[in-house]
Amino acid sequence: MRKMLVLIVALAATAWAQEKAAAKPENLVVNGGFEQGADPGGYKGYGPKDKLPGWTVTKGSVDVIGTYFKCAHGRCLDVNGGSNGTIRQNIATEAGKKYRVSFALSANPQCGDAKKVLRVSAGKESKQFVVMAKPTIPWVRRTWDFTAEADKTPLSFSSVGKDSACGPMLDDVAVVGIAESEPAK
């Protein structure tokens, strides 16, 4: 009987460990869906002096979109408010560890150049993503991997295309730690 009990406990512990290992990694980003804060109605503009929960507007302006457009999930962000904008957030990281940034990307089709360019930066690394404006506002999932250099890493999203009031649109931002063996996406 005792051997049976030990076996059951061992199997339960193994199952618990496997379940925990398979659990979804923790998202290090605060307010990655832009759901926190006051209801923007159709949309609400934010500049460097405004409080956008979890984020700092460091350049230009951005618009939190409520009901004005169909976002990937609830609210989203046009990275061009009245001009090209940049948002930043410091995330907790571990030096030398790899992380994956993922986000939903689309484009505001109402004005400006049809080609919208979003630069994603983490620490000293960055990558640009190009999206073309279409009347239907399709959302596409994008990912990018970086290696942290410190225990805090500044994560930023910048509109770097032609300056207008319509830019790349961002939603569902996440950063998770990844194992070295995971392939880049």
Backbone torsions as a table, in degrees:
resi	resn	phi	psi	omega
1	MET	NA	-42.2	-178.4
2	ARG	-64.5	-40.7	178.0
3	LYS	-62.2	-38.3	179.2
4	MET	-63.9	-43.5	179.4
5	LEU	-63.3	-43.4	178.1
6	VAL	-61.7	-42.5	178.9
7	LEU	-63.0	-44.3	179.0
8	ILE	-62.7	-44.3	178.5
9	VAL	-62.6	-43.2	179.7
10	ALA	-62.8	-43.6	178.3
11	LEU	-64.7	-41.4	178.1
12	ALA	-64.0	-42.0	179.2
13	ALA	-64.7	-40.0	178.1
14	THR	-64.8	-45.1	178.9
15	ALA	-62.2	-41.0	178.9
16	TRP	-63.9	-43.6	-179.8
17	ALA	-63.6	-41.1	178.4
18	GLN	-66.3	-40.6	178.9
19	GLU	-64.0	-43.2	179.9
20	LYS	-64.7	-41.1	179.7
21	ALA	-65.3	-32.6	-178.5
22	ALA	-84.5	-7.8	-178.4
23	ALA	-62.5	152.5	179.8
24	LYS	-64.1	131.4	179.6
25	PRO	-62.5	153.2	-179.2
26	GLU	-70.7	131.5	174.4
27	ASN	-78.2	123.9	-177.5
28	LEU	-85.4	-7.5	-177.0
29	VAL	-88.9	135.8	174.9
30	VAL	-93.7	130.0	176.5
31	ASN	59.6	45.1	179.8
32	GLY	-69.4	-15.3	177.6
33	GLY	-103.9	2.6	178.0
34	PHE	59.2	28.6	-179.3
35	GLU	-84.2	-23.1	-177.9
36	GLN	-78.7	151.5	179.3
37	GLY	103.5	-179.5	-177.4
38	ALA	-63.0	148.2	176.4
39	ASP	-61.8	122.5	-178.2
40	PRO	-80.8	-0.9	-173.8
41	GLY	63.0	-126.5	175.5
42	GLY	-67.0	-53.5	174.4
43	TYR	-165.3	160.1	178.9
44	LYS	-140.8	132.3	-179.5
45	GLY	-84.9	146.5	177.3
46	TYR	-133.6	137.4	174.9
47	GLY	-122.7	-174.5	-177.2
48	PRO	-56.9	-25.7	-178.7
49	LYS	-91.2	-6.8	-177.0
50	ASP	-91.5	156.0	179.0
51	LYS	-97.0	107.7	174.3
52	LEU	-107.5	107.2	-172.7
53	PRO	-47.1	125.6	178.1
54	GLY	85.4	-18.4	-173.4
55	TRP	-125.8	157.3	171.3
56	THR	-120.2	129.0	173.4
57	VAL	-83.4	114.5	-175.1
58	THR	-101.3	-13.4	-179.4
59	LYS	-154.7	143.5	174.6
60	GLY	60.2	-138.7	178.7
61	SER	-149.0	160.5	179.5
62	VAL	-134.8	160.7	176.5
63	ASP	-120.8	125.9	168.9
64	VAL	-82.2	123.9	-176.6
65	ILE	-96.0	127.7	175.8
66	GLY	-102.2	-91.3	-176.5
67	THR	-99.6	-3.6	-174.9
68	TYR	-64.0	-40.3	177.3
69	PHE	-128.8	165.3	172.2
70	LYS	-83.9	113.5	178.6
71	CYS	-89.4	167.0	178.4
72	ALA	-61.7	-43.6	179.1
73	HIS	-146.2	107.7	175.7
74	GLY	64.4	-109.8	178.9
75	ARG	-95.7	164.0	175.5
76	CYS	-148.7	-174.3	-175.3
77	LEU	-132.3	127.6	168.4
78	ASP	-89.4	118.9	-174.3
79	VAL	-75.0	-3.1	169.0
80	ASN	-114.5	114.5	171.1
81	GLY	-84.7	-97.7	172.9
82	GLY	-90.4	-12.9	-179.8
83	SER	-157.3	172.7	178.5
84	ASN	-54.9	129.8	-178.3
85	GLY	-116.6	165.7	173.9
86	THR	-138.5	133.2	172.4
87	ILE	-117.2	149.1	-179.4
88	ARG	-140.9	149.5	175.8
89	GLN	-147.3	135.6	174.6
90	ASN	-87.2	125.8	-179.7
91	ILE	-113.2	148.3	179.1
92	ALA	-75.3	123.3	-179.8
93	THR	-134.7	177.7	176.8
94	GLU	-125.8	123.3	-177.8
95	ALA	-52.9	133.5	178.4
96	GLY	87.8	-10.3	-178.4
97	LYS	-90.7	146.1	178.3
98	LYS	-88.8	145.3	179.3
99	TYR	-134.4	153.1	177.1
100	ARG	-117.4	124.2	173.0
101	VAL	-93.9	131.1	174.2
102	SER	-134.0	149.7	-177.9
103	PHE	-164.1	159.4	173.6
104	ALA	-93.7	135.7	-176.2
105	LEU	-128.8	138.1	173.5
106	SER	-149.5	-165.5	-178.6
107	ALA	-145.0	141.8	175.2
108	ASN	-75.5	117.3	-174.6
109	PRO	-86.9	0.7	-168.1
110	GLN	-79.5	-22.5	-178.1
111	CYS	-160.4	173.8	177.6
112	GLY	73.8	-173.5	179.0
113	ASP	-63.1	144.2	178.1
114	ALA	-66.5	-27.8	-179.7
115	LYS	-87.2	118.7	179.0
116	LYS	-112.1	138.4	-177.2
117	VAL	-122.8	126.9	178.7
118	LEU	-115.9	125.6	174.7
119	ARG	-101.8	126.8	176.1
120	VAL	-107.1	129.0	179.9
121	SER	-128.9	141.9	174.4
122	ALA	-137.4	111.4	-174.7
123	GLY	62.5	-126.6	-178.4
124	LYS	-93.1	-4.0	-179.1
125	GLU	-95.5	149.9	176.0
126	SER	-154.8	162.8	176.3
127	LYS	-149.4	144.0	177.3
128	GLN	-103.2	142.5	177.7
129	PHE	-123.3	131.7	179.7
130	VAL	-106.4	136.2	176.8
131	VAL	-136.6	140.3	179.8
132	MET	-100.0	134.5	179.1
133	ALA	-70.1	134.3	176.4
134	LYS	-134.1	147.7	-177.8
135	PRO	-57.1	-27.0	-175.6
136	THR	-86.1	-8.3	-178.4
137	ILE	52.3	64.2	176.5
138	PRO	-74.5	142.9	178.9
139	TRP	-103.9	135.5	-179.8
140	VAL	-126.9	137.9	178.5
141	ARG	-83.4	130.0	178.0
142	ARG	-123.0	148.9	176.6
143	THR	-136.0	158.1	179.0
144	TRP	-158.6	136.7	-178.9
145	ASP	-106.0	145.6	175.0
146	PHE	-143.4	162.5	176.3
147	THR	-110.9	125.9	-178.6
148	ALA	-71.7	146.1	177.4
149	GLU	-108.5	-8.1	-175.4
150	ALA	-152.5	-179.1	179.9
151	ASP	-82.6	-7.7	171.7
152	LYS	-134.3	131.6	179.9
153	THR	-125.4	125.1	175.0
154	PRO	-74.3	125.5	176.7
155	LEU	-108.0	126.9	179.2
156	SER	-137.3	153.4	176.8
157	PHE	-126.7	125.4	-177.0
158	SER	-130.0	138.5	170.4
159	SER	-85.1	121.1	-177.1
160	VAL	-121.9	14.0	176.9
161	GLY	-82.5	-164.7	177.0
162	LYS	-61.9	136.6	-176.8
163	ASP	-68.6	126.8	175.5
164	SER	-161.4	-177.0	177.6
165	ALA	-90.8	6.0	-178.3
166	CYS	-130.2	118.8	-175.3
167	GLY	-134.4	-161.5	174.4
168	PRO	-66.8	146.5	179.9
169	MET	-114.0	140.5	-169.5
170	LEU	-127.5	142.6	177.4
171	ASP	-156.3	161.5	169.7
172	ASP	53.4	50.6	-179.2
173	VAL	-77.5	133.1	177.6
174	ALA	-142.1	147.6	170.8
175	VAL	-132.3	125.6	178.9
176	VAL	-132.8	149.4	174.1
177	GLY	-71.2	144.4	179.1
178	ILE	-128.3	154.4	176.9
179	ALA	-76.3	148.0	179.4
180	GLU	-56.1	-28.7	-175.8
181	SER	-81.1	-10.4	-179.3
182	GLU	-71.7	133.2	179.2
183	PRO	-71.5	147.3	176.1
184	ALA	-67.3	147.4	179.0
185	LYS	-104.9	NA	NA
